[in-house]
Amino acid sequence: MKLSIEQQPTQEGAYPQGEGNIEKNSDFEITGDFQRFNACNDIFARAQWDPRIHTAKAMNWFYSMLGLKVKYKSTDGYTQKDYALRNAGWVVANLMMERSAHLNRHDGFLDDIRGYMKEDGNKVPVASEEEISLQIKKAGKLFGADIVGITKIDLRWHYTHKFDAKTLSEKPNELSEELTNCIVIGTSMEYDVVQTYPSALAGTAPALGYSRDVFILQSLSQFIRNMGYKAVSSLNDSAQAIPYAIQAGLAEYGRNGLAITKDYGPRVRFGKIFTNLPLLHDVPQKFGVKEFCEICSKCADACPAKAIPFGMPTDQTHNQSNIKGIKKWTVDGEKCFSIWANQGTECGICVRVCPYNKSNDTWKDRAYFRFFRWLASTRGKRLALWLDDFLGFGVRKAPHLWWKEKEIKY
């Protein structure tokens, strides 16, 4: 049966706490009325089946990701050249998504990514979980990941159901009980491109991030299978990335609803690999994000949709596109996506203006970021916020200036 407003997607009831270690040393507070999330309620899924979200502009946004029905403008950042670069960044991710269309699958976005080859019949012996974990991280970074963390599988973050875009209905989300660990990889987005948000040009940053993640996930998961163990790659599908990133010690949660990493701030795309390879788990790390976000509202102030909350974290939800039972800052996805649909590309302003969004291209950049991060974690956090404004961080770069830069950093 197709989904409708009258027939809401299936939602499981309360789920037992303590499956993973996210409660330890993190500010991700889970309440007693927690419910697992149904991927059919994701705002991008609702844009396809829910008439309240499903509009011509919303669908044109989807088409534009595939290079179809793109409406170019003369406005700086939205020209044919800007969209051409953005859509070029999507190529690898789109190829992966389309490879299984004949099987009614959307690899990486609605379904896990089919592996290239099955696991080897012989398993490489694991004498030390610590040693193999370090080797997995080394391999992940060799393939292009900027950060890699490991945690145990926590079913709270797995969707109750997947969304079937062909039939506009829900379908099972199954995970083998053999899989016990989750490897989380993070890929940074290019700082200078992110600074041009909002623009089609800036959309190249996440597009390229997704394409890079696909390559890394497929390569790293095949490495694991070649060693004789099971490995299932997941991009935006199957489970939520942010809780896993926090649980794996890669990030803290920010007011803008994003995972804030230590070295790249909010400009990171995450992917996951579920495996039965014995591994040593990382633990959540704190470096002061929640305390800083409590006195900073730059993302909420700058959000054109007013989708980002002010005040302190609560367990309040805005609509069915929010997960229930977590005390945190919750973004209104309906308001946020309306901006994306109206302008024909991602917004991203909340990433650009975040004080943790700093360049780390040079040693001076990295030194200042370390200084800012330290100051933001002390009683001097208001000084850090003032300094961020005084030095002009977060100001939009005109897209045409990015094109005119002669220095090639990449």
Backbone hydrogen bonds in HBPLUS format (Angstrom, degrees):
<---DONOR---> <-ACCEPTOR-->    atom                        ^
c    i                          cat <-CA-CA->   ^        H-A-AA   ^      H-
h    n   atom  resd res      DA  || num        DHA   H-A  angle D-A-AA Bond
n    s   type  num  typ     dist DA aas  dist angle  dist       angle   num
A0003-LEU N   A0168-LEU O   2.88 MM 165  6.17 166.6  1.89 168.9 165.1     1
A0024-LYS N   A0021-ASN O   3.09 MM   3  5.50 149.8  2.18 109.5 118.2     2
A0327-LYS N   A0029-GLU O   2.71 MM 298  5.21 163.2  1.73 165.2 168.0     3
A0031-THR N   A0325-GLY O   2.84 MM 294  4.97 163.0  1.87 130.7 136.2     4
A0034-PHE N   A0031-THR O   3.31 MM   3  5.73 143.7  2.45 120.9 119.1     5
A0035-GLN N   A0324-LYS O   3.17 MM 289  5.50 156.2  2.23 132.5 128.7     6
A0160-THR N   A0037-PHE O   2.91 MM 123  6.03 151.5  1.99 132.5 142.0     7
A0041-ASN N   A0038-ASN O   2.89 MM   3  5.68 163.7  1.92 125.5 130.6     8
A0039-ALA N   A0161-HIS O   3.12 MM 122  6.00 149.4  2.22 158.3 155.8     9
A0042-ASP N   A0039-ALA O   3.10 MM   3  5.20 160.1  2.14 104.1 110.4    10
A0045-ALA N   A0042-ASP O   2.95 MM   3  5.24 125.5  2.25 105.5 120.1    11
A0046-ARG N   A0042-ASP O   2.85 MM   4  6.14 164.5  1.87 161.7 166.9    12
A0047-ALA N   A0043-ILE O   3.03 MM   4  6.11 136.6  2.22 132.4 142.9    13
A0048-GLN N   A0045-ALA O   2.88 MM   3  5.44 157.4  1.93 113.6 121.3    14
A0049-TRP N   A0045-ALA O   3.29 MM   4  6.75 141.5  2.45 142.3 153.1    15
A0050-ASP N   A0046-ARG O   2.76 MM   4  4.83 154.1  1.82 132.6 140.8    16
A0053-ILE N   A0050-ASP O   2.87 MM   3  5.54 155.3  1.94 122.5 129.7    17
A0054-HIS N   A0050-ASP O   2.69 MM   4  5.64 161.5  1.72 158.5 163.0    18
A0059-MET N   A0055-THR O   3.01 MM   4  6.31 162.3  2.05 153.5 157.2    19
A0060-ASN N   A0056-ALA O   2.88 MM   4  6.07 150.8  1.97 144.7 153.5    20
A0061-TRP N   A0057-LYS O   3.02 MM   4  6.27 139.8  2.19 140.1 150.0    21
A0061-TRP N   A0058-ALA O   3.16 MM   3  5.18 126.5  2.47  92.6 106.2    22
A0062-PHE N   A0058-ALA O   3.30 MM   4  6.73 151.7  2.38 142.7 148.9    23
A0063-TYR N   A0059-MET O   2.90 MM   4  6.23 166.3  1.92 155.2 158.6    24
A0064-SER N   A0060-ASN O   2.86 MM   4  5.95 151.6  1.94 141.4 149.2    25
A0065-MET N   A0062-PHE O   3.10 MM   3  5.42 135.8  2.31 103.9 115.3    26
A0066-LEU N   A0063-TYR O   2.92 MM   3  5.39 145.1  2.04 110.6 121.0    27
A0068-LEU N   A0063-TYR O   2.93 MM   5  4.94 160.5  1.97 139.1 133.4    28
A0067-GLY N   A0064-SER O   2.99 MM   3  4.79 159.4  2.03 101.1 106.2    29
A0073-LYS N   A0078-TYR O   2.88 MM   5  5.38 156.4  1.94 142.5 145.4    30
A0078-TYR N   A0075-THR O   2.96 MM   3  5.51 163.1  1.99 143.4 143.7    31
A0200-ALA N   A0077-GLY O   2.88 MM 123  5.70 136.6  2.07 138.3 149.6    32
A0201-LEU N   A0077-GLY O   3.36 MM 124  5.57 145.2  2.49 140.0 147.5    33
A0083-TYR N   A0079-THR O   3.07 MM   4  6.42 167.4  2.09 160.6 162.5    34
A0084-ALA N   A0080-GLN O   2.78 MM   4  5.86 148.2  1.88 144.4 154.7    35
A0085-LEU N   A0081-LYS O   3.09 MM   4  6.30 150.6  2.17 144.1 149.6    36
A0086-ARG N   A0082-ASP O   3.04 MM   4  6.33 165.3  2.06 149.6 154.0    37
A0087-ASN N   A0083-TYR O   2.87 MM   4  5.99 174.2  1.87 156.0 157.3    38
A0088-ALA N   A0084-ALA O   3.06 MM   4  6.10 138.5  2.24 132.7 143.7    39
A0089-GLY N   A0085-LEU O   3.08 MM   4  6.37 144.0  2.21 145.4 154.1    40
A0089-GLY N   A0086-ARG O   3.02 MM   3  5.22 125.6  2.33  98.9 112.8    41
A0090-TRP N   A0087-ASN O   3.20 MM   3  5.08 134.7  2.42  91.4 103.3    42
A0091-VAL N   A0088-ALA O   3.28 MM   3  5.41 158.4  2.33 104.9 111.2    43
A0094-ASN N   A0090-TRP O   2.80 MM   4  5.87 163.6  1.83 167.7 172.9    44
A0095-LEU N   A0091-VAL O   2.83 MM   4  6.03 157.7  1.88 154.0 160.4    45
A0096-MET N   A0092-VAL O   3.03 MM   4  6.27 156.7  2.09 147.5 153.4    46
A0097-MET N   A0093-ALA O   2.96 MM   4  6.19 151.1  2.04 143.2 151.6    47
A0098-GLU N   A0094-ASN O   2.87 MM   4  6.04 153.3  1.94 151.4 158.0    48
A0099-ARG N   A0095-LEU O   3.05 MM   4  6.01 128.7  2.32 140.9 152.1    49
A0101-ALA N   A0098-GLU O   3.17 MM   3  5.18 169.8  2.18 113.4 113.3    50
A0103-LEU N   A0100-SER O   2.81 MM   3  5.28 152.2  1.88 113.8 123.3    51
A0105-ARG N   A0100-SER O   3.20 MM   5  5.26 147.9  2.31 127.6 132.5    52
A0104-ASN N   A0101-ALA O   2.94 MM   3  4.88 159.9  1.98 109.6 111.9    53
A0109-PHE N   A0106-HIS O   3.10 MM   3  5.84 163.8  2.12 139.2 144.2    54
A0110-LEU N   A0106-HIS O   2.97 MM   4  5.21 175.5  1.97 154.4 155.0    55
A0111-ASP N   A0106-HIS O   3.11 MM   5  5.44 149.8  2.21 134.0 127.4    56
A0108-GLY N   A0111-ASP O   2.57 MM   3  5.63 151.3  1.65 165.9 167.9    57
A0236-ASN N   A0108-GLY O   2.77 MM 128  5.76 164.3  1.79 158.1 154.0    58
A0113-ILE N   A0233-SER O   2.95 MM 120  5.29 159.2  2.00 139.2 145.3    59
A0120-ASP N   A0225-ARG O   2.80 MM 105  6.10 159.1  1.84 155.1 150.5    60
A0124-VAL N   A0227-MET O   2.81 MM 103  5.29 156.0  1.87 155.7 153.7    61
A0132-ILE N   A0128-SER O   3.06 MM   4  6.35 171.7  2.07 157.3 158.6    62
A0133-SER N   A0129-GLU O   2.98 MM   4  5.95 149.1  2.08 139.9 148.6    63
A0134-LEU N   A0130-GLU O   3.10 MM   4  6.34 155.4  2.17 145.1 150.8    64
A0135-GLN N   A0131-GLU O   3.04 MM   4  6.32 149.3  2.14 144.8 153.8    65
A0136-ILE N   A0132-ILE O   2.87 MM   4  6.11 147.5  1.97 144.2 152.7    66
A0137-LYS N   A0133-SER O   3.04 MM   4  6.30 159.9  2.08 147.9 152.8    67
A0138-LYS N   A0134-LEU O   2.93 MM   4  6.12 149.9  2.03 140.0 148.9    68
A0139-ALA N   A0135-GLN O   2.88 MM   4  6.07 159.3  1.92 146.2 151.5    69
A0140-GLY N   A0136-ILE O   2.84 MM   4  6.04 157.7  1.89 148.4 155.0    70
A0141-LYS N   A0137-LYS O   3.02 MM   4  6.21 155.8  2.08 145.1 150.5    71
A0142-LEU N   A0138-LYS O   2.93 MM   4  6.15 145.1  2.05 141.8 152.4    72
A0143-PHE N   A0139-ALA O   2.97 MM   4  6.26 150.7  2.06 149.6 156.5    73
A0145-ALA N   A0140-GLY O   2.96 MM   5  5.54 162.4  1.99 146.5 141.2    74
A0144-GLY N   A0141-LYS O   3.10 MM   3  4.94 146.8  2.22  93.5 103.7    75
A0146-ASP N   A0186-GLY O   2.88 MM  40  5.78 149.8  1.97 157.7 167.8    76
A0147-ILE N   A0186-GLY O   3.24 MM  39  5.03 155.8  2.30 136.9 138.8    77
A0186-GLY N   A0147-ILE O   2.84 MM  39  5.03 152.6  1.92 151.7 150.3    78
A0149-GLY N   A0184-VAL O   2.89 MM  35  5.15 159.1  1.93 149.1 155.9    79
A0184-VAL N   A0149-GLY O   2.80 MM  35  5.15 170.4  1.81 151.5 154.8    80
A0282-ASP N   A0150-ILE O   2.70 MM 132  5.45 173.2  1.71 149.1 151.2    81
A0151-THR N   A0182-CYS O   2.93 MM  31  5.32 161.9  1.96 154.1 160.1    82
A0182-CYS N   A0151-THR O   2.74 MM  31  5.32 171.8  1.75 159.4 157.1    83
A0153-ILE N   A0180-THR O   2.88 MM  27  5.33 171.0  1.89 132.1 130.7    84
A0157-TRP N   A0154-ASP O   3.06 MM   3  6.14 164.7  2.09 133.6 135.3    85
A0158-HIS N   A0155-LEU O   3.12 MM   3  5.08 160.5  2.16 103.3 109.5    86
A0240-GLN N   A0157-TRP O   2.80 MM  83  5.39 156.8  1.85 153.4 158.1    87
A0159-TYR N   A0238-SER O   2.93 MM  79  5.81 159.8  1.97 142.5 149.0    88
A0162-LYS N   A0171-LYS O   2.80 MM   9  5.20 159.9  1.84 157.3 160.5    89
A0171-LYS N   A0162-LYS O   2.94 MM   9  5.20 153.6  2.01 135.8 139.7    90
A0164-ASP N   A0169-SER O   2.75 MM   5  5.28 163.8  1.78 175.4 178.7    91
A0168-LEU N   A0164-ASP O   2.78 MM   4  5.40 123.5  2.10 142.7 158.1    92
A0169-SER N   A0164-ASP O   3.32 MM   5  5.28 140.3  2.49 132.3 140.3    93
A0179-LEU N   A0176-SER O   3.12 MM   3  5.75 154.1  2.19 114.4 120.4    94
A0180-THR N   A0275-THR O   3.03 MM  95  6.18 138.3  2.21 131.6 135.5    95
A0181-ASN N   A0275-THR O   2.99 MM  94  5.36 171.5  2.00 166.9 166.0    96
A0275-THR N   A0181-ASN O   2.94 MM  94  5.36 163.2  1.97 148.3 153.0    97
A0183-ILE N   A0273-ILE O   2.82 MM  90  5.01 164.6  1.85 147.8 151.5    98
A0273-ILE N   A0183-ILE O   2.82 MM  90  5.01 140.1  1.98 142.3 152.9    99
A0185-ILE N   A0271-GLY O   2.93 MM  86  5.27 161.4  1.97 140.1 146.3   100
A0271-GLY N   A0185-ILE O   2.92 MM  86  5.27 150.7  2.01 149.3 154.7   101
A0187-THR N   A0269-ARG O   2.84 MM  82  5.24 159.2  1.88 151.6 158.7   102
A0269-ARG N   A0187-THR O   2.88 MM  82  5.24 164.2  1.90 146.3 149.2   103
A0189-MET N   A0267-ARG O   2.83 MM  78  5.36 153.6  1.89 147.4 146.1   104
A0194-VAL N   A0190-GLU O   3.02 MM   4  6.24 161.6  2.05 155.7 161.4   105
A0195-GLN N   A0191-TYR O   3.05 MM   4  6.32 142.5  2.19 149.1 159.3   106
A0196-THR N   A0193-VAL O   3.01 MM   3  5.59 164.2  2.04 116.2 121.3   107
A0197-TYR N   A0194-VAL O   3.08 MM   3  5.71 162.9  2.11 123.1 123.9   108
A0397-LYS N   A0195-GLN O   2.82 MM 202  5.50 168.7  1.83 136.7 140.3   109
A0203-GLY N   A0200-ALA O   3.00 MM   3  5.00 126.9  2.29  95.5 110.2   110
A0204-THR N   A0201-LEU O   2.98 MM   3  5.63 163.4  2.01 117.0 122.4   111
A0205-ALA N   A0202-ALA O   2.96 MM   3  5.75 151.8  2.04 122.1 127.8   112
A0207-ALA N   A0203-GLY O   3.27 MM   4  6.29 159.2  2.31 143.8 149.8   113
A0208-LEU N   A0204-THR O   2.85 MM   4  5.88 166.7  1.86 150.6 153.8   114
A0209-GLY N   A0205-ALA O   2.98 MM   4  6.12 148.4  2.09 140.4 150.3   115
A0210-TYR N   A0206-PRO O   2.85 MM   4  6.09 157.5  1.90 154.5 157.7   116
A0211-SER N   A0207-ALA O   3.08 MM   4  6.37 163.1  2.11 148.2 153.0   117
A0212-ARG N   A0208-LEU O   2.85 MM   4  6.03 158.0  1.90 149.4 155.4   118
A0213-ASP N   A0209-GLY O   2.94 MM   4  6.10 157.4  1.99 144.5 151.3   119
A0214-VAL N   A0210-TYR O   2.96 MM   4  6.25 155.3  2.02 152.1 157.8   120
A0215-PHE N   A0211-SER O   3.29 MM   4  6.60 161.6  2.33 146.4 149.7   121
A0216-ILE N   A0212-ARG O   2.97 MM   4  6.27 167.3  1.98 157.1 160.6   122
A0217-LEU N   A0213-ASP O   2.77 MM   4  5.88 172.6  1.77 159.9 162.2   123
A0218-GLN N   A0214-VAL O   3.00 MM   4  6.07 167.8  2.01 149.9 153.6   124
A0219-SER N   A0215-PHE O   2.97 MM   4  6.06 160.3  2.01 148.5 154.5   125
A0220-LEU N   A0216-ILE O   2.82 MM   4  5.90 172.0  1.83 157.7 160.4   126
A0221-SER N   A0217-LEU O   2.92 MM   4  5.84 160.8  1.95 145.8 152.0   127
A0222-GLN N   A0218-GLN O   3.04 MM   4  6.00 147.8  2.14 134.7 143.4   128
A0223-PHE N   A0219-SER O   2.99 MM   4  6.22 147.7  2.09 143.1 152.1   129
A0224-ILE N   A0220-LEU O   3.13 MM   4  6.46 152.8  2.21 143.7 150.1   130
A0225-ARG N   A0221-SER O   2.97 MM   4  6.28 157.3  2.02 145.1 151.4   131
A0226-ASN N   A0222-GLN O   2.78 MM   4  5.94 152.1  1.85 147.3 155.3   132
A0227-MET N   A0224-ILE O   3.04 MM   3  5.16 137.4  2.23  97.5 109.8   133
A0229-TYR N   A0224-ILE O   3.25 MM   5  5.75 165.1  2.27 143.3 140.0   134
A0228-GLY N   A0225-ARG O   2.85 MM   3  5.03 159.1  1.89 108.7 114.0   135
A0232-VAL N   A0274-PHE O   2.79 MM  42  5.06 156.2  1.85 145.5 153.8   136
A0274-PHE N   A0232-VAL O   2.87 MM  42  5.06 159.5  1.91 147.5 148.4   137
A0234-SER N   A0272-LYS O   2.76 MM  38  5.01 152.2  1.84 162.2 156.8   138
A0272-LYS N   A0234-SER O   2.76 MM  38  5.01 169.1  1.78 162.3 163.2   139
A0239-ALA N   A0237-ASP O   2.59 MM   2  5.78 148.2  1.69 111.1 100.8   140
A0245-ALA N   A0241-ALA O   2.83 MM   4  6.05 152.9  1.90 155.9 164.7   141
A0246-ILE N   A0242-ILE O   2.99 MM   4  6.25 159.0  2.04 156.1 161.0   142
A0247-GLN N   A0243-PRO O   2.86 MM   4  6.00 162.4  1.89 149.2 154.8   143
A0248-ALA N   A0244-TYR O   2.87 MM   4  5.98 140.5  2.03 142.4 152.4   144
A0250-LEU N   A0245-ALA O   2.94 MM   5  5.33 158.1  1.99 170.5 163.2   145
A0249-GLY N   A0246-ILE O   3.07 MM   3  5.29 161.3  2.10 110.6 113.6   146
A0252-GLU N   A0260-ILE O   2.93 MM   8  5.18 155.5  1.99 137.3 142.1   147
A0260-ILE N   A0252-GLU O   2.67 MM   8  5.18 168.2  1.69 160.9 162.8   148
A0254-GLY N   A0258-LEU O   3.02 MM   4  5.56 156.5  2.07 161.6 168.8   149
A0257-GLY N   A0254-GLY O   2.98 MM   3  5.51 155.0  2.04 120.5 122.7   150
A0261-THR N   A0265-GLY O   2.82 MM   4  4.56 175.0  1.82 118.8 117.5   151
A0265-GLY N   A0261-THR O   3.11 MM   4  4.56 131.0  2.36 119.3 120.8   152
A0267-ARG N   A0264-TYR O   3.30 MM   3  5.99 149.5  2.40 143.1 139.9   153
A0292-PHE N   A0288-GLY O   3.05 MM   4  6.16 150.5  2.14 147.0 155.6   154
A0293-CYS N   A0289-VAL O   2.77 MM   4  5.97 166.2  1.79 163.2 167.2   155
A0294-GLU N   A0290-LYS O   3.00 MM   4  6.20 137.2  2.19 143.7 154.8   156
A0295-ILE N   A0292-PHE O   3.03 MM   3  5.58 146.0  2.15 111.6 120.4   157
A0296-CYS N   A0292-PHE O   3.05 MM   4  6.18 118.4  2.44 139.1 155.6   158
A0301-ASP N   A0297-SER O   2.77 MM   4  5.95 160.6  1.81 159.9 166.1   159
A0302-ALA N   A0298-LYS O   3.01 MM   4  6.05 149.8  2.10 140.9 148.3   160
A0303-CYS N   A0299-CYS O   3.00 MM   4  5.99 130.1  2.26 142.9 154.5   161
A0306-LYS N   A0303-CYS O   3.19 MM   3  5.23 155.9  2.25 103.5 110.8   162
A0332-ASP N   A0307-ALA O   2.94 MM  25  4.79 163.9  1.96 136.4 141.1   163
A0314-THR N   A0328-LYS O   3.17 MM  14  5.33 151.3  2.25 129.0 121.9   164
A0328-LYS N   A0314-THR O   2.88 MM  14  5.33 151.3  1.96 140.2 131.1   165
A0322-ASN N   A0319-ASN O   3.13 MM   3  6.01 153.3  2.21 129.5 130.4   166
A0336-CYS N   A0332-ASP O   3.07 MM   4  6.31 165.1  2.09 153.4 158.2   167
A0337-PHE N   A0333-GLY O   2.87 MM   4  5.90 171.5  1.88 149.3 151.8   168
A0338-SER N   A0334-GLU O   3.18 MM   4  6.23 143.8  2.31 137.8 146.9   169
A0339-ILE N   A0336-CYS O   3.16 MM   3  5.66 135.1  2.37 108.9 118.9   170
A0341-ALA N   A0337-PHE O   2.89 MM   4  6.15 167.9  1.90 160.6 162.6   171
A0342-ASN N   A0338-SER O   3.02 MM   4  6.08 156.5  2.08 139.7 146.4   172
A0343-GLN N   A0339-ILE O   3.02 MM   4  6.18 155.9  2.08 152.2 157.2   173
A0344-GLY N   A0340-TRP O   2.88 MM   4  5.84 126.4  2.17 143.9 157.3   174
A0351-VAL N   A0348-GLY O   3.07 MM   3  5.33 137.3  2.25 104.4 116.0   175
A0352-ARG N   A0348-GLY O   3.17 MM   4  6.51 162.4  2.20 153.9 158.3   176
A0353-VAL N   A0349-ILE O   2.97 MM   4  6.18 166.5  1.99 164.4 165.4   177
A0357-ASN N   A0354-CYS O   2.82 MM   3  5.35 162.3  1.85 121.7 126.5   178
A0366-ARG N   A0362-THR O   3.00 MM   4  6.31 164.8  2.02 152.5 156.2   179
A0367-ALA N   A0363-TRP O   2.87 MM   4  5.97 150.3  1.96 140.0 148.4   180
A0368-TYR N   A0364-LYS O   2.93 MM   4  6.17 160.4  1.97 149.9 154.5   181
A0369-PHE N   A0365-ASP O   2.93 MM   4  6.16 161.0  1.96 151.0 156.9   182
A0370-ARG N   A0366-ARG O   3.00 MM   4  6.19 157.5  2.05 144.7 150.2   183
A0371-PHE N   A0367-ALA O   3.02 MM   4  6.26 154.1  2.09 143.1 150.4   184
A0372-PHE N   A0368-TYR O   2.74 MM   4  6.02 165.1  1.76 158.7 162.4   185
A0373-ARG N   A0369-PHE O   2.85 MM   4  5.97 166.9  1.87 151.4 155.4   186
A0374-TRP N   A0370-ARG O   2.97 MM   4  6.12 152.5  2.05 142.0 149.3   187
A0375-LEU N   A0371-PHE O   2.88 MM   4  6.12 169.9  1.89 156.1 158.8   188
A0376-ALA N   A0372-PHE O   2.78 MM   4  5.90 159.3  1.82 156.2 162.2   189
A0377-SER N   A0374-TRP O   3.05 MM   3  5.28 146.9  2.17 103.1 113.3   190
A0378-THR N   A0375-LEU O   3.12 MM   3  5.31 165.9  2.14 109.9 113.6   191
A0381-LYS N   A0378-THR O   3.29 MM   3  5.79 136.1  2.50 121.1 119.5   192
A0383-LEU N   A0380-GLY O   2.98 MM   3  5.14 122.8  2.32 101.4 116.5   193
A0384-ALA N   A0380-GLY O   2.94 MM   4  6.32 150.0  2.03 149.9 159.5   194
A0385-LEU N   A0381-LYS O   2.96 MM   4  6.25 149.9  2.06 142.8 150.3   195
A0386-TRP N   A0382-ARG O   2.91 MM   4  6.15 158.2  1.96 143.3 149.2   196
A0387-LEU N   A0383-LEU O   2.80 MM   4  5.96 161.2  1.84 150.3 155.8   197
A0388-ASP N   A0384-ALA O   2.98 MM   4  6.14 146.9  2.09 140.0 148.6   198
A0389-ASP N   A0385-LEU O   3.25 MM   4  6.58 153.8  2.32 145.5 150.8   199
A0390-PHE N   A0386-TRP O   2.85 MM   4  6.09 164.7  1.88 155.0 160.0   200
A0391-LEU N   A0387-LEU O   2.95 MM   4  6.01 156.3  2.00 149.6 153.9   201
A0393-PHE N   A0388-ASP O   3.12 MM   5  5.57 149.2  2.22 170.3 169.0   202
A0392-GLY N   A0389-ASP O   3.05 MM   3  5.16 154.9  2.11 104.0 111.8   203
A0401-LEU N   A0398-ALA O   2.87 MM   3  5.50 142.6  2.02 119.5 130.2   204
A0402-TRP N   A0399-PRO O   3.01 MM   3  5.24 127.3  2.30 101.7 115.2   205
A0403-TRP N   A0399-PRO O   3.29 MM   4  6.75 154.8  2.36 150.2 156.2   206
A0404-LYS N   A0400-HIS O   3.14 MM   4  6.35 138.5  2.32 134.7 145.6   207
A0405-GLU N   A0401-LEU O   3.13 MM   4  6.29 124.2  2.46 140.7 152.5   208
A0405-GLU N   A0402-TRP O   3.35 MM   3  5.42 148.1  2.46  99.1 107.7   209
